[in-house]
Amino acid sequence: MQRLTAALCMVGLLTVPALAAADTEGDVEGYQGDARVLMQRITDGMTRSASDADGDGRVQRAEFIDGTQAWLNDLDRNGDGVITADDLAL
């Protein structure tokens, strides 16, 4: 679980600049139906509002890491602690 969390944190750190772009926050344009619902679940966990625990408009490292666990739990449909293609299947 720690390796998965660390790996997703690294991926998340690459998305931090996107968190600052409020105009694209939550944008899942181009997806329809179940695919849109799935993509919305994924993107919701990467938004500034999901990570900014103290509401100051900035995401500190600790806030991001703490928020990651809730995001992973939401995506891990079968609760095995690993995000796989099955968890993301439509």
Order of alpha helices (4+ residues) and beta strands (2+ residues): alpha-alpha-alpha-alpha
